[in-house]
Amino acid sequence: MSQHTNLMLPSFETDQDEEVERKTEMQTLNGGGSVWRFKGNKAAKEAASVSIKAVLSRLFDNCSKDVKKTVLPLGHGDPSVYPCFKTSVDAEDAVAESLRSGAANSYAPGVGILPARRAVANYLNRDLPHKLKSDDIFMTVGCCQGIETIIHVLSCPKSNILLPTLIYPLYYSHAIYSQVEIRKYDLLPDQDWEIDLQGIEAIADDNTIAMVIVNPHNPCGNVYKHHHLKKVAEMARKLGIMVISDEVYKHTIYGENPFVPMGIFASIVPVVTLGSISKGWLVPGWRIGWMAMHDPNNVFKTTGDELIWNLNAGEALGKKNWVRISIGVERSMLEDAFARLKSFVARHVKSQTT
């Protein structure tokens, strides 16, 4: 069997699937005569259709079955399937030690555990003039969840987002799903794929929430220079929008241009950078990513763009003024907790006249 067989993508559609879909469209009533009142979300279906895997599947389906050659996916984005690309043994040992310790088995905070957030902040701070704190970091399930989260958080009625014409399709998917209008700006191939800043200004309006850049760029492979990124920051400030900078490929540099993090220009415009360990550490299956909020001027607080909402537990679950008791603790702790609650109620309960 070929070593590349595991990279072949199966077909997502079959004749049987199409037949089931046709029968489903024709049948609106069930056996009891009741109308089915649920249906799929059209935005979700449209968003799901925008993916690299779907495109590759269609391409593979059109490959001649008579040619006895394995299709080589040279655009494959997961180097870890090849033996020549291995992550650090130290990283593997650290994960194994964490698993065996039992410390990683508990629920983690939604924003990520403090040691991880602190580690990411320290890692990014090596290249930044405005230092990040752990509170500026939000851990995500890979960079993909970061893309989903930031677009969903910023979405609002009539909003639009500026995306380059060439970009990872997941940005389109989540913008469609969040009902954010996509406005595409050009990259200039004769200028090393720099951003068309005049085009940016022409398509932005009062409903534009952000512009997304990818640096180093996927798929073009270019790395933006310092002076160009500064112009991007100045244009975004002029338009009153934030910059979302996808920096997943910061360790994959082609050519002579050094990587410059967009967070350097946070004093000009607020920046959200998206990153992960997938590419640089060759472990995309670990699904560890982050969002970093570069905002030394506290613009996010003044505009109300918060990524964390502190909810009262009772109200969050539909009730007010109640106490949620967890029974997932040792018996002695539970007995102590009930004793304290009983004592508290006894001290503060209003006496009733009988």
C-alpha positions in Angstrom: 0.0 0.0 0.0 1.3 3.5 -0.9 2.6 5.6 1.9 0.4 8.4 0.6 -2.8 6.5 0.8 -3.8 8.2 4.1 -3.7 11.5 2.4 -6.4 10.6 -0.2 -9.7 12.3 0.6 -12.9 10.4 0.3 -15.9 11.7 -1.7 -18.3 13.7 0.4 -21.3 13.0 -1.9 -22.6 9.8 -3.4 -25.5 8.9 -5.6 -27.2 7.4 -2.5 -26.9 10.7 -0.7 -28.5 12.6 -3.6 -31.4 10.0 -3.7 -32.0 10.5 0.1 -32.0 14.3 -0.4 -34.5 14.1 -3.2 -36.9 11.9 -1.2 -36.5 14.2 1.8 -37.4 17.2 -0.2 -40.6 15.5 -1.5 -41.7 14.3 1.9 -43.0 17.1 4.1 -45.3 15.1 6.3 -44.5 12.1 8.6 -46.6 9.0 8.9 -48.9 10.6 11.5 -49.7 13.6 9.3 -47.8 16.2 11.4 -45.6 18.8 9.7 -42.0 18.7 10.6 -41.2 22.1 12.0 -37.4 22.0 12.2 -35.1 22.6 9.3 -31.4 23.2 8.7 -29.7 26.6 8.9 -29.1 27.9 5.3 -26.2 30.0 6.5 -24.6 27.0 8.1 -25.0 25.0 4.9 -23.5 27.7 2.8 -20.6 28.1 5.2 -19.9 24.4 5.3 -19.6 24.4 1.5 -16.6 26.7 1.7 -13.7 24.5 2.6 -10.4 23.2 1.1 -11.4 19.6 1.7 -14.6 20.0 -0.3 -12.6 21.4 -3.2 -10.0 18.7 -3.0 -12.7 16.1 -2.9 -14.2 17.3 -6.1 -10.8 17.4 -7.7 -10.0 13.8 -6.6 -13.4 12.6 -7.8 -12.4 13.8 -11.3 -9.1 12.0 -11.4 -9.1 9.2 -13.8 -9.5 5.8 -12.2 -7.6 4.2 -15.0 -4.3 5.8 -14.1 -2.5 3.6 -11.6 -0.7 6.4 -9.8 -1.1 7.7 -6.3 -2.3 11.3 -6.2 0.3 13.4 -4.4 -1.2 16.2 -2.3 1.5 18.8 -2.6 -0.8 21.3 -0.9 -1.2 19.2 2.1 -1.1 21.4 5.3 -0.2 18.7 7.9 3.6 17.9 7.8 3.3 15.6 10.8 2.2 12.7 8.7 5.7 12.4 7.2 8.4 10.8 9.4 10.9 13.5 8.5 8.8 16.1 10.4 8.8 15.4 14.1 8.2 17.6 17.0 10.5 18.0 20.0 10.9 15.1 22.3 10.8 17.6 25.2 7.3 18.7 24.1 6.1 15.1 23.9 7.5 14.3 27.3 5.8 17.4 28.8 2.4 16.4 27.5 2.9 12.8 28.7 3.9 14.0 32.2 0.9 16.4 32.3 -1.4 13.5 31.4 0.0 11.1 34.0 0.0 13.7 36.7 -3.8 13.9 36.6 -3.6 17.7 36.8 -4.9 18.1 33.2 -8.1 16.0 33.7 -10.2 18.8 35.3 -12.3 21.3 33.5 -10.2 24.3 32.4 -11.4 27.9 32.4 -12.9 28.9 29.1 -10.1 31.3 28.4 -7.4 28.6 29.1 -5.4 27.8 32.2 -3.2 30.5 33.6 0.2 28.7 33.0 -0.6 28.3 29.3 -1.7 31.9 28.9 1.3 33.2 30.8 3.6 31.0 28.6 2.1 32.4 25.4 2.4 35.9 26.6 6.0 35.4 27.5 6.7 33.8 24.1 5.1 36.7 22.2 6.7 39.4 24.4 10.1 38.5 23.1 9.3 40.5 19.9 7.0 43.2 21.3 7.6 46.7 22.7 4.2 46.7 24.5 4.2 43.7 26.8 1.3 41.4 27.0 -0.1 40.0 30.2 -1.7 36.7 30.7 -5.1 38.4 30.7 -4.5 39.5 27.1 -4.3 35.8 26.0 -7.2 33.6 25.2 -6.4 29.9 24.5 -8.4 28.3 21.7 -8.9 24.9 20.2 -6.4 25.5 17.4 -6.3 28.7 15.4 -9.6 27.7 13.8 -11.5 28.4 16.9 -9.8 31.7 17.2 -11.0 32.7 13.7 -14.5 31.6 14.6 -14.5 33.4 18.0 -13.2 36.8 16.8 -15.6 37.0 13.9 -18.6 35.9 15.9 -17.8 38.4 18.7 -17.5 41.3 16.3 -20.5 40.4 14.2 -23.5 42.7 14.4 -26.4 43.7 12.1 -25.1 45.1 8.7 -21.5 44.6 9.6 -18.8 43.8 7.1 -15.2 42.5 7.3 -12.3 43.1 4.9 -10.6 39.9 3.7 -7.9 39.4 1.1 -8.9 37.8 -2.1 -6.5 34.9 -1.3 -7.0 33.5 2.2 -7.7 30.4 4.2 -11.4 29.6 3.4 -12.4 29.2 7.0 -12.6 33.0 7.3 -15.2 33.0 4.6 -17.1 30.2 6.3 -17.4 31.9 9.7 -18.2 35.2 8.2 -21.0 33.6 6.2 -22.3 31.8 9.3 -22.2 34.9 11.4 -23.9 36.8 8.7 -21.1 39.3 8.3 -20.7 40.7 4.8 -17.4 39.8 3.1 -15.6 42.5 1.3 -12.5 41.4 -0.6 -9.4 43.5 -1.0 -6.6 42.8 -3.5 -3.1 41.7 -3.0 -0.5 43.2 -5.5 1.6 40.4 -7.1 3.9 42.9 -8.8 4.7 44.4 -5.3 5.5 41.1 -3.5 1.8 40.5 -2.8 1.5 43.7 -0.6 -2.0 44.8 0.4 -3.8 47.3 -1.9 -4.3 50.0 0.7 -6.1 52.3 -1.7 -8.5 49.5 -2.4 -9.0 49.0 1.4 -10.0 52.6 1.8 -12.4 52.4 -1.1 -14.4 49.4 0.1 -14.5 50.2 3.8 -17.5 52.1 5.4 -19.1 52.9 8.7 -20.1 49.2 9.1 -16.7 47.7 8.6 -15.6 46.0 11.8 -12.1 44.8 11.0 -9.6 43.9 8.3 -7.8 40.6 8.3 -4.2 40.1 7.2 -2.2 36.9 7.0 1.5 37.2 7.7 3.4 35.2 6.5 0.8 34.8 3.9 -1.1 31.6 3.1 -1.1 30.7 0.2 1.2 33.2 -1.4 4.1 32.7 1.0 5.2 36.4 1.1 6.3 38.1 4.4 5.3 41.7 4.9 8.0 44.3 5.6 8.0 46.6 8.6 7.1 49.7 6.6 4.2 48.1 4.9 2.7 46.8 8.1 3.0 50.3 9.6 1.0 51.7 6.6 -1.6 49.0 7.2 -1.9 50.1 10.9 -2.2 53.7 9.9 -4.9 53.0 7.3 -6.8 50.9 9.9 -6.6 53.7 12.4 -7.9 56.2 9.8 -10.8 53.9 9.1 -11.5 53.3 12.8 -11.2 49.5 12.5 -9.1 46.8 14.2 -6.5 44.6 12.5 -6.8 40.8 12.9 -3.4 39.3 12.1 -3.2 35.6 11.4 0.4 34.7 12.2 0.2 30.9 12.2 3.0 30.5 9.7 5.5 32.9 11.5 8.1 30.1 11.6 7.7 29.3 7.9 9.7 32.1 6.2 10.5 32.2 2.5 12.9 34.8 1.1 14.9 37.5 2.9 12.2 39.4 4.7 12.2 38.8 8.5 8.9 38.2 10.2 7.5 41.3 11.9 4.5 40.8 14.3 1.6 43.1 13.8 1.4 43.7 17.5 4.4 46.0 17.2 2.0 48.6 15.9 -0.6 48.3 18.6 0.1 51.9 19.7 -1.3 53.0 16.4 -4.3 50.6 16.1 -5.7 47.8 18.3 -4.5 44.4 17.0 -5.8 40.8 17.6 -3.2 38.2 16.6 -4.1 34.6 16.0 -1.5 31.9 16.5 -1.0 28.2 17.3 1.6 25.6 17.8 0.3 23.6 14.8 2.9 24.6 12.2 5.9 25.8 14.1 5.9 22.8 16.5 4.6 20.3 13.9 1.6 19.2 16.0 -1.6 20.3 14.3 -3.4 17.4 16.0 -2.8 18.8 19.4 -5.3 21.7 18.6 -3.6 24.4 20.7 -4.0 28.0 19.6 -4.5 31.4 21.0 -5.8 34.9 20.5 -3.6 37.8 21.7 -5.1 41.2 22.4 -2.6 44.0 21.7 -4.3 47.1 23.0 -1.9 49.4 25.1 -4.4 52.3 24.7 -7.4 50.3 26.0 -9.4 50.9 22.9 -11.3 47.6 23.4 -12.6 48.8 26.7 -13.8 52.1 25.4 -15.6 50.5 22.4 -17.1 47.7 24.4 -15.5 44.9 22.4 -15.1 42.4 25.2 -14.3 38.7 24.7 -15.3 37.6 28.2 -18.6 38.0 29.8 -18.9 37.4 33.6 -22.3 35.8 34.1 -24.0 35.1 37.3 -24.4 31.4 37.5 -28.0 31.5 38.6 -29.1 33.9 35.9 -27.1 32.0 33.3 -29.2 28.9 33.8 -32.5 30.7 34.0 -32.9 31.1 37.8 -32.1 33.9 40.1 -30.8 33.9 43.7 -29.9 30.3 44.0 -26.8 28.3 44.8 -25.4 25.6 42.5 -24.0 22.7 44.4 -21.4 20.4 42.9 -21.5 16.8 44.1 -18.4 15.9 42.3 -16.3 16.2 45.4 -15.2 14.0 48.3 -17.9 13.0 50.8 -16.2 14.8 53.7 -16.0 18.0 51.7 -19.7 17.8 50.8 -20.7 17.2 54.4 -18.7 20.2 55.5 -20.3 22.4 52.8 -23.8 21.4 53.8 -23.0 22.1 57.5 -21.7 25.5 56.6 -24.8 26.3 54.5 -27.1 25.1 57.3 -25.3 27.3 59.8 -25.4 30.3 57.4 -29.1 29.9 56.9 -29.7 29.6 60.6 -27.9 32.8 61.3 -29.5 34.9 58.6 -33.0 33.5 58.1 -35.8 35.9 59.0 -37.8 34.8 62.1 -41.4 34.1 61.3 -44.2 34.8 63.7 -46.3 31.7 64.3 
